[in-house]
C-alpha cells in the first residue's frame, strides 16, 4: 500500500519504490546515466520536474538538454538566472526577453540609467556565473492564487498577475530561487548548478543570451549576425508599442474592452501596406526580373502571401503567374527518408528538380507547359489539364520552403530572381520574461491546416514536427539572410482566434500517446488567451489559409 511500481524507458528496468520518491531519487535507483545532467522526465507522457514525487504507477523517460522538453527546461531556468543577475546588479532596471535571433535570445533593459555597453553585459554574465556556481535550488511553490497575486504585486509583476487572474485557478505554482521569485509557465531545473553552458554578448542595443546546442550541449551555437531578421522584429515591436500590446495580458485587456475588431483591422492593414511596398520594389525592377521566389518554413502562409503579392503586382501593371513548389513533389514512394526511416518531405530531393527546372526554362522561353498537381491524400502527382504560358508583362511567383536554395533554380539566371523570405515571427510575449517561440505559432497553424485539409490528426502533426524542424534547420534557415526582403506573416491577434479552433483538435490526443505531453503544453499556453471570434477577419487574411473562408483559391 505504501509502495509504487515504476518503469524506466531509458533502460527498460522495473523497480518498486516507497510512495513519495522523487524523480531524481528514482533516477539514481534506476542507475540512469544520460550524457548530460537530468533536467526532468516524461512520466506517463506528462512532463515532470526533478522534485516530482511518485504516488502512482508511472512509465518514465528521463531527459536532458538534448531533448526538446529538456531544452525548454534549461532555457527557462537560464532566463530566471539572467533576471536574478540583473536584479542584483541593477535593482531598478527592468529586463525584457524578446525574440529568438542569431542562435540566441535578444534581451533588453529598460528603466536603466546608464548605457548598456560591453562592460555592463560582461558584469551581468559574470553575476550569472556566480549564481550558477552557487548551485542554488529552484524551489517549486504552489499556493492559493490570491496569495500568489499578492507576491507578484510586491515584485511588480503586473503582467504575470493579470495572466493568472485570467486563468481563474484556485491554486497557482511559481518558483523561488534564493531571494527571487519567478513564473515561467513551465518546469525548471533542480538547481542553478546544471546551467553551466551559456553565453551573454552585447547585441545591437541589448544583449544576446545563448544556450547550449542540443546536438552538442558542451558548447553554444556560433553567433550568426542576422540584421534583416532583427530589423523585422524591431519593426513589429514598434507596431506593438503603438497599439499598446506587447504581452498576452495587454491583448486580453483590449479584447475585454471590445477593441478586438480594431486590432484585426490595424494588423491586417499593416501587412497589406508592407506587401504593397514589396510589390512597388519589384515593379521598379520589372524589366530585369522574371521570377519572384518566396521561401519560408512550414505554415508561414507562403501561399496566401504569394496571392496577395500577385494582387498588388497587378495594380503595378505586372501580370503574375503563381506556382507552388508543392505541385512538384515526387510520388510518395520516391520521397527520401530521414534518419528515422520516415518520409522527409522537407528534403530538397522531395522535389522533382529536373522537371521543375525544365518547365521553368520552357516558360521563360515562351513555351506552353502542362503544370502538375500533387494530391497529399493519395501521395501522387497528377495532371488535370492546367496549362501555363508566359506573355509579355508576366512574372512567375514561386513559393515553397526551398525557394531561396540556389540549387532549386540553378538553371535560371540569378539576375532574373527576386527573393523573399517570410515567416510567422511572433512579436507578442507571454510576459516580459517569457517569450512565445515562433515555432509554436507555426505549429498551431499547421495542426489546424493538417486537420481541416489534409486529414491528419494533431497527434500526426506533432509526431512529425521535430522532423519538420530539422528540415528547416538544414534547408531553409541557412538561406534566409540571402533574401532581398523579409516579411512577417504573424498577426498580433491570431492566437486568440486560433484558440477555439485548435483546442478541440488538441484534446483528441490521448494520454497513452507520446504526443500527449506536447498537446498538453499547447493547451495550457492557449488557456492564457481570451478568445476572439473569427467573423471579422477579412477573406484575404493570411490566417484564412488555415481557418478557411479565404477568397483565394488554393
CORKAQUI-V476544 format. One record per pair of residues at least 24 apart in sequence whose ideal C-beta (glycine too) atoms are under 7 Angstrom apart, sorted by the first residue. I is the first residue (numbers start at 0). GAP is how many residues later the second one is. If there is no record, write none. Layout:
# CORKAQUI-V476544
I,GAP / I,GAP
This chain:
# CORKAQUI-V476544
3,50 / 3,51 / 3,52 / 3,53 / 4,52 / 5,48 / 5,52 / 5,54 / 6,52 / 6,53 / 7,24 / 7,52 / 8,50 / 8,51 / 8,52 / 9,51 / 9,52 / 16,37 / 18,35 / 18,36 / 19,33 / 19,35 / 20,32 / 20,33 / 21,28 / 21,29 / 21,30 / 21,31 / 22,25 / 22,27 / 22,28 / 22,29 / 23,26 / 23,166 / 25,28 / 25,34 / 26,35 / 31,30 / 33,28 / 33,30 / 34,29 / 35,28 / 35,29 / 35,30 / 35,181 / 36,27 / 36,157 / 37,24 / 37,26 / 38,24 / 38,25 / 38,26 / 38,31 / 38,34 / 38,35 / 38,150 / 38,155 / 39,29 / 39,30 / 39,33 / 39,147 / 41,475 / 43,467 / 44,466 / 44,467 / 44,468 / 44,469 / 44,471 / 44,472 / 45,471 / 45,474 / 46,140 / 46,470 / 48,91 / 48,138 / 48,139 / 49,139 / 49,140 / 50,89 / 50,139 / 64,147 / 64,149 / 64,152 / 65,148 / 65,151 / 67,398 / 68,448 / 70,143 / 71,114 / 72,114 / 72,115 / 72,116 / 73,115 / 73,121 / 73,137 / 74,136 / 75,108 / 75,110 / 75,112 / 76,61 / 76,111 / 76,112 / 76,118 / 77,117 / 77,120 / 77,131 / 77,133 / 78,105 / 78,354 / 79,95 / 79,97 / 79,102 / 79,104 / 79,108 / 80,47 / 80,50 / 80,51 / 80,111 / 80,114 / 81,25 / 81,46 / 81,127 / 82,97 / 82,99 / 82,350 / 83,47 / 83,93 / 83,94 / 83,96 / 84,39 / 84,42 / 84,43 / 84,46 / 85,38 / 86,93 / 87,39 / 88,34 / 88,35 / 88,38 / 93,338 / 94,337 / 94,338 / 95,336 / 96,336 / 96,337 / 96,338 / 97,135 / 97,337 / 98,134 / 98,336 / 99,337 / 99,338 / 100,125 / 100,128 / 100,129 / 100,132 / 101,101 / 101,106 / 101,121 / 101,122 / 101,123 / 101,124 / 102,107 / 102,118 / 102,119 / 102,120 / 102,121 / 103,104 / 103,105 / 103,106 / 103,119 / 104,103 / 104,104 / 104,330 / 105,97 / 105,100 / 105,102 / 106,99 / 106,100 / 106,102 / 107,98 / 115,89 / 115,90 / 117,84 / 120,79 / 120,80 / 120,81 / 120,86 / 123,76 / 124,75 / 127,72 / 130,61 / 131,60 / 131,61 / 131,63 / 131,64 / 133,58 / 134,56 / 134,57 / 134,58 / 135,41 / 135,42 / 135,55 / 135,56 / 136,53 / 136,54 / 137,37 / 137,39 / 137,50 / 137,51 / 137,52 / 137,53 / 138,36 / 138,37 / 139,33 / 139,35 / 140,32 / 140,33 / 140,34 / 140,35 / 141,29 / 141,31 / 142,28 / 142,29 / 143,26 / 143,27 / 144,24 / 144,25 / 144,26 / 144,27 / 147,24 / 147,26 / 150,30 / 154,26 / 158,88 / 158,90 / 158,272 / 158,273 / 159,271 / 161,87 / 162,85 / 162,86 / 162,268 / 162,365 / 165,86 / 165,362 / 166,360 / 166,361 / 183,249 / 183,250 / 184,245 / 184,249 / 203,26 / 225,255 / 227,253 / 227,255 / 227,258 / 228,251 / 228,257 / 231,193 / 231,254 / 231,256 / 232,192 / 232,194 / 235,189 / 235,191 / 235,252 / 236,190 / 238,31 / 239,187 / 239,188 / 239,252 / 242,249 / 244,183 / 244,247 / 245,182 / 245,183 / 246,181 / 246,182 / 246,183 / 246,184 / 246,185 / 247,180 / 247,182 / 247,280 / 247,281 / 250,177 / 250,245 / 251,277 / 251,278 / 254,241 / 254,275 / 254,277 / 255,274 / 259,233 / 259,272 / 260,275 / 262,229 / 262,230 / 263,229 / 263,272 / 263,273 / 266,224 / 266,225 / 266,226 / 267,270 / 267,273 / 273,213 / 274,33 / 274,34 / 274,37 / 275,36 / 277,31 / 277,142 / 277,207 / 277,209 / 278,30 / 278,33 / 278,34 / 278,37 / 279,36 / 280,204 / 281,31 / 281,136 / 282,33 / 282,35 / 284,133 / 285,32 / 287,127 / 287,128 / 288,106 / 288,127 / 288,129 / 289,74 / 289,105 / 289,106 / 289,126 / 290,105 / 290,107 / 290,118 / 290,121 / 290,125 / 290,126 / 291,103 / 291,104 / 291,105 / 291,126 / 291,128 / 292,105 / 292,110 / 292,111 / 292,116 / 292,124 / 292,126 / 292,127 / 293,103 / 293,104 / 293,105 / 293,109 / 293,126 / 293,128 / 294,105 / 294,106 / 294,107 / 294,108 / 294,109 / 294,126 / 294,181 / 294,184 / 295,105 / 295,125 / 295,126 / 295,127 / 296,104 / 296,126 / 296,145 / 296,175 / 296,179 / 297,103 / 297,144 / 297,148 / 297,170 / 297,174 / 298,143 / 298,146 / 298,147 / 298,150 / 299,122 / 299,123 / 299,124 / 299,142 / 299,189 / 300,121 / 300,123 / 300,188 / 300,241 / 300,244 / 301,97 / 301,98 / 301,120 / 302,96 / 302,242 / 302,251 / 303,238 / 303,240 / 303,241 / 303,246 / 303,248 / 304,117 / 304,182 / 304,184 / 304,237 / 305,91 / 305,93 / 306,245 / 307,232 / 308,88 / 309,87 / 312,82 / 317,75 / 317,77 / 318,74 / 318,75 / 319,75 / 319,77 / 320,67 / 320,69 / 320,73 / 320,75 / 320,76 / 321,75 / 322,48 / 322,73 / 322,74 / 322,75 / 323,75 / 323,76 / 324,26 / 324,73 / 324,74 / 324,75 / 324,77 / 325,48 / 325,74 / 326,44 / 326,45 / 326,46 / 326,47 / 327,24 / 327,27 / 327,28 / 327,44 / 328,45 / 328,52 / 330,48 / 330,49 / 330,50 / 331,47 / 331,48 / 337,129 / 341,125 / 343,123 / 343,127 / 345,55 / 345,122 / 345,125 / 345,126 / 345,129 / 346,124 / 347,54 / 347,57 / 347,59 / 347,127 / 350,51 / 352,55 / 356,53 / 356,54 / 359,49 / 359,52 / 360,50 / 362,25 / 362,27 / 362,33 / 363,26 / 365,24 / 375,78 / 376,78 / 400,74 / 400,75 / 401,73 / 403,75 / 403,76 / 403,78 / 403,79 / 404,70 / 404,74 / 417,66 / 418,63 / 418,64 / 418,65 / 419,63 / 419,64 / 419,65 / 419,67 / 420,59 / 420,62 / 420,65 / 421,65 / 421,67 / 422,65 / 422,66 / 423,65 / 423,66 / 424,63 / 424,65 / 425,64 / 426,63 / 427,64 / 429,98 / 438,30 / 439,85 / 440,49 / 443,54 / 443,58 / 443,78 / 444,101 / 446,55 / 446,58 / 447,50 / 447,53 / 447,54 / 447,57 / 447,98 / 448,97 / 450,54 / 451,96 / 456,51 / 457,47 / 457,48 / 457,50 / 457,51 / 457,61 / 458,50 / 458,54 / 458,56 / 461,53 / 461,56 / 461,57 / 462,52 / 488,53 / 490,52 / 492,39 / 493,49 / 494,34 / 495,33 / 495,34 / 495,35 / 495,36 / 496,35 / 496,37 / 496,40 / 496,46 / 498,27 / 498,30 / 498,32 / 499,31 / 500,46 / 501,24
